[in-house]
Amino acid sequence: MSILKAPPKQPKNATLQLRVDEELKIRLDKYAEFLDSTESYVVSEALKLVFNKDGEFKEWLEHQQANGRESTEEQESVTVGKEKRQTTFAASTPKSNGNQLFT
């Protein structure tokens, strides 16, 4: 066992470009200054807070994920029989459209 602990893994970051009204941008800058952090940190933490507090969103998201699993399982189990041979097709991973907040 090592004496020192390994550093925590840094999450992968994605770039997000958006427009907000000027007053909101000023308040974001001030809040980041107040926390002695960056605007990115404030936005990320604020979004996490909203996502964790919104029970209706959590339920909706769970439903979406459950539907996604069902769809993936159906695609992976599709088989095509030809005479006595059987071929199974695997689902490919969908490509990102670039509009995702988190990966």
N, C-alpha and C positions, 0 to 999 in steps of 0.2 A: 504494500500500500504506500502510495506516495505521501510525502509530508505536506506538500502544497496541493490544494484543490485545483482542478482544471478550471479555466475561466468559463463563465456561462456562455452558451452558444448565442450568438447574435441572430435575431430573426432576419429573414430576407426582407429587404426593403423594395418597394415599388414606388415609382414616381407618379404623382397625381397632380394634375394641373386643373385648377378650377377658378371661377370668378366669384368674388363676394363683394358686397357693397363696401365703400370706403370706410364707413364707421366701424363695420365689423372687423376689417383688416387692422384698423388702429387699435381696437380693443384686444384683438389677438396678439398684436405686437406688445402691448402693455402687459397682458397676462403672462406672456412668455418672459418678459423682463422681470415681472413680479416673482415668477418661479425660478428665475435664473436658468432658463432652459431655452429651447428653440420653438419656433412656431410649429414645426413638424411634430414635436413631442406633444404640445398642447392639443393639436388637432387629433392625433392618434389616441391620446388618452380620453379626450372628450367623446370620440366615436365609440371607443370601448365602453365607456360609461353608459352611453345611450343604448348600445346594443345589449348590454347586460341588464339594464333597468326596464326595457320594453318587453313585457311579458307576451304581448300579442305578437311582436316580431319573433320572439323565441319560438312560439308555437308554430308560426308560419314557416320559419326556417327549418324546424324539425320535420314538418310535413314535406317541405321541398326536398330535404335530404333523403327522407324515406322513399319518396317517389323516384328520386335519382338512383337509389340503390336497387329498387325494383326494376327499373328500366335497364340498368347495367346488367343485372342478373339475367334478365330475359335475353338480352343481346348475346351474352356469353354462352347461353345454353342453346342457342339456335343451331340445329343440326340439319344437314341435308343428306338424305340417304340415296344411294345410287347402287342398284343391284344389291350385292352383299357388302359393299364398301360403305363406310359412313365417314363424312367429313364434318369437322366441327370448326366453326368460324368464331374467332375471338373478337371482342369489341375493341376498337382502338380508342385511345385516350383523346377526348376532344381538345382541340387547341384553344388557347386563350384568345379572347377577342380584344384584349388590352383594356377593357373597361372594369376590371376587377379591382377592388380596393385592397384586398388581402389575398395572398397566395399561400 
